[in-house]
Amino acid sequence: MKNLKIIISVLLISLSNSAVSEEKMNACFITINSSEEKHQFKKSLSTGANAGKFEFHELAPDSDQHGWFENACSKKIRCDIL
């Protein structure tokens, strides 16, 4: 968990130093086993200086759906963070 906090901190610092844009960035997730990391990233990317700057996309289905990868690709979402 400590490593996850470090990774999130580095990510947030790098994002705050990037060029300012009015367009929201896309944070994409592929949740296979646990959604804990997804919730941590969503929490971190939704607060402070990053509030309102991200749209969140879950690319994997809730169920064991065949062809989910192709379906995710067909949405043509450009993921800034995966």
Secondary structure, 3 states (H helix, E strand, C coil): CHHHHHHHHHHHHHHHHCCCCCCCEEEEECCCCCCHHHHHHHHHHCCHHHCCCEEEEECCCCCCCCCHHHHHHHCCCCCCEC
